[in-house]
Amino acid sequence: MTDLARESAVKSYAAVDLGASSGRVMVGRVGPDSLELTEAHRFPNRPVRTPEGLRWDILSLYAGVLDGLRAAGQVDSVGIDSWAVDYGLLDADGALLGNPVHYRDTRTQGVAEKVWATVPAAELYAATGLQYAPFNTLYQLVAAGSSAQLAHAERLLLIPDLLTYWLTGEAGTELTNASTTQLIDPRTGDWSYDVAARLGVDLDLFAPLRRPGDPAGLLRPDVLEETGLTGPVPVTTVGSHDTASAVAAVPAVDERFAYICTGTWSLVGLELDAPVLSEASRTANFTNELGLDGTVRYLRNIMGLWLLQECLREWGDPDLGELLAAAAEVPALRSVVDAGDAGFLAPGRMPSRIADACRESGQPVPASRAETTRCILDSLALAHRRAVLQAQELADHPVDVVHIVGGGARNALLCRLTADACGLPVVAGPPEAAALGNVLVQARAHGQAGDRTEMRALLARTQPLTRYEPQGTTAAWRSAESRLSGL
């Protein structure tokens, strides 16, 4: 292939990737054996506390998307992924009825118990396969049951579907994200009609289901004018739950792998062909969310780098590199906390709350920022170990390697500690997995990428990866786990 032909075979895709603290528009250039990703625009995602509670500033996010598309320049397609569970409500005219509620809002406190009084927790898990989390969409809808907004709503759109609707005027519900609502049957990939009926959830609020790769419309004329793009520009449905996109970008060479998608959360698990709906799986709080090509993301949510992010915010954002270097010198496993404890979910006072947890459990209280940081990273590595081991046992799916993707792949100390804790090699990267998965699904839909195996092989050839071999034995980690489980 000549250089000119090779260049003409390269296409550009805009990946809108929204996280809990920031959003960005990335441009992926995909060719026959090339994959390049550049950042076109980054913008903050700052929730707002109103008299009614904690809300997402969805208009600011949409403005950031438009600015990003303008900065991206002409592209062959656009795809959107974001965090899960949250939604916007539209009236009969398609107008938004209010800023979407933030999943960290307190309105779902005590709601799960009301739900379980109608659909017992074991039945709910057997039907939907979703782990208990207080902010699951189902609990949010039950909490909003008597609200004026819900009473006047004609349409419910999950966050990436809402932004897609504003870009195209066409409404849909993307399946990988819908599977986090606790209203999808992971065996069929369709709604769990019985659960919805028993709990009074109107499934007609949801737009028709879409799957990754499905067309989602064209950018509207006013969007083209706002962004300076020349139409037609298609919007392509991707794995709109950012974890689904990130797992699609795990550069694995076979099926014997575990993944850890790190960022604000750590999502630790396996890629399976079928859900695991056993009672043991429910009590271990593993979830069955849907992924690319009908796969199941069998995973557990762990609090993740949220713990460190909140500490950094409290400390006035000190230099992270220096802090991690100091933390590496702190003795290992001096103090650990349960990184899955819902007590760490809310923002504010994180260093003090970690200190309190150590004090209450009779462990040494971190006396410096470095000691607090080491406590967090040791605790995350320990939680990663626990989830990787339990997932293998519950799914009867052994693994040979752990892939860490997302922002935490840049944290060498966390990657090294995870390898040591799990007793398995860790392959770190790519850090921009969600955006890359977003881009590759678009590329595949437009005839430029093959199946998941080929997508992953392309990632392995083109993206920088770092391998960490486990050091020593796992004895100290087993001891720390026993100490933590005995608290």
Rosetta blueprint (number, residue, H / E / L):
1 M L
2 T L
3 D H
4 L H
5 A H
6 R H
7 E H
8 S H
9 A L
10 V L
11 K E
12 S E
13 Y E
14 A E
15 A E
16 V E
17 D E
18 L E
19 G L
20 A L
21 S L
22 S E
23 G E
24 R E
25 V E
26 M E
27 V E
28 G E
29 R E
30 V E
31 G E
32 P L
33 D L
34 S E
35 L E
36 E E
37 L E
38 T E
39 E E
40 A E
41 H E
42 R E
43 F E
44 P E
45 N L
46 R L
47 P L
48 V E
49 R E
50 T E
51 P L
52 E L
53 G E
54 L E
55 R E
56 W L
57 D L
58 I H
59 L H
60 S H
61 L H
62 Y H
63 A H
64 G H
65 V H
66 L H
67 D H
68 G H
69 L H
70 R H
71 A H
72 A H
73 G L
74 Q L
75 V L
76 D L
77 S E
78 V E
79 G E
80 I E
81 D E
82 S E
83 W L
84 A L
85 V L
86 D L
87 Y E
88 G E
89 L E
90 L E
91 D L
92 A L
93 D L
94 G L
95 A L
96 L E
97 L L
98 G L
99 N L
100 P L
101 V E
102 H L
103 Y L
104 R L
105 D L
106 T H
107 R H
108 T H
109 Q L
110 G L
111 V H
112 A H
113 E H
114 K H
115 V H
116 W H
117 A H
118 T H
119 V L
120 P L
121 A H
122 A H
123 E H
124 L H
125 Y H
126 A H
127 A H
128 T H
129 G L
130 L L
131 Q L
132 Y L
133 A L
134 P L
135 F L
136 N L
137 T H
138 L H
139 Y H
140 Q H
141 L H
142 V H
143 A H
144 A L
145 G L
146 S L
147 S L
148 A H
149 Q H
150 L H
151 A H
152 H H
153 A L
154 E L
155 R E
156 L E
157 L E
158 L E
159 I H
160 P H
161 D H
162 L H
163 L H
164 T H
165 Y H
166 W H
167 L H
168 T H
169 G L
170 E L
171 A L
172 G L
173 T E
174 E E
175 L H
176 T H
177 N H
178 A H
179 S L
180 T L
181 T L
182 Q L
183 L L
184 I E
185 D E
186 P L
187 R L
188 T L
189 G L
190 D E
191 W E
192 S L
193 Y H
194 D H
195 V H
196 A H
197 A H
198 R H
199 L L
200 G L
201 V L
202 D L
203 L H
204 D H
205 L H
206 F E
207 A L
208 P L
209 L E
210 R E
211 R L
212 P L
213 G L
214 D L
215 P E
216 A E
217 G E
218 L E
219 L L
220 R L
221 P H
222 D H
223 V H
224 L H
225 E H
226 E H
227 T H
228 G L
229 L L
230 T L
231 G L
232 P L
233 V L
234 P E
235 V E
236 T E
237 T L
238 V L
239 G L
240 S L
241 H E
242 D H
243 T H
244 A H
245 S H
246 A H
247 V H
248 A H
249 A L
250 V L
251 P L
252 A L
253 V L
254 D L
255 E L
256 R L
257 F E
258 A E
259 Y E
260 I E
261 C E
262 T E
263 G L
264 T L
265 W L
266 S E
267 L E
268 V E
269 G E
270 L E
271 E E
272 L E
273 D L
274 A L
275 P L
276 V L
277 L L
278 S L
279 E H
280 A H
281 S H
282 R H
283 T H
284 A L
285 N L
286 F L
287 T E
288 N E
289 E E
290 L E
291 G L
292 L H
293 D H
294 G H
295 T L
296 V E
297 R E
298 Y E
299 L E
300 R E
301 N E
302 I E
303 M L
304 G L
305 L L
306 W H
307 L H
308 L H
309 Q H
310 E H
311 C H
312 L H
313 R H
314 E H
315 W L
316 G L
317 D L
318 P L
319 D L
320 L H
321 G H
322 E H
323 L H
324 L H
325 A H
326 A H
327 A H
328 A H
329 E L
330 V L
331 P L
332 A L
333 L L
334 R L
335 S L
336 V L
337 V L
338 D L
339 A L
340 G L
341 D L
342 A H
343 G H
344 F H
345 L L
346 A L
347 P L
348 G L
349 R L
350 M H
351 P H
352 S H
353 R H
354 I H
355 A H
356 D H
357 A H
358 C H
359 R H
360 E H
361 S L
362 G L
363 Q L
364 P L
365 V L
366 P L
367 A L
368 S L
369 R H
370 A H
371 E H
372 T H
373 T H
374 R H
375 C H
376 I H
377 L H
378 D H
379 S H
380 L H
381 A H
382 L H
383 A H
384 H H
385 R H
386 R H
387 A H
388 V H
389 L H
390 Q H
391 A H
392 Q H
393 E H
394 L H
395 A H
396 D L
397 H L
398 P L
399 V L
400 D L
401 V E
402 V E
403 H E
404 I E
405 V E
406 G E
407 G H
408 G H
409 A H
410 R H
411 N L
412 A H
413 L H
414 L H
415 C H
416 R H
417 L H
418 T H
419 A H
420 D H
421 A H
422 C H
423 G L
424 L L
425 P L
426 V E
427 V E
428 A E
429 G L
430 P L
431 P L
432 E L
433 A H
434 A H
435 A H
436 L H
437 G H
438 N H
439 V H
440 L H
441 V H
442 Q H
443 A H
444 R H
445 A H
446 H L
447 G L
448 Q L
449 A L
450 G L
451 D L
452 R H
453 T H
454 E H
455 M H
456 R H
457 A H
458 L H
459 L H
460 A H
461 R H
462 T H
463 Q L
464 P L
465 L L
466 T E
467 R E
468 Y E
469 E L
470 P L
471 Q L
472 G L
473 T L
474 T L
475 A H
476 A H
477 W H
478 R H
479 S H
480 A H
481 E H
482 S H
483 R H
484 L H
485 S H
486 G L
487 L L
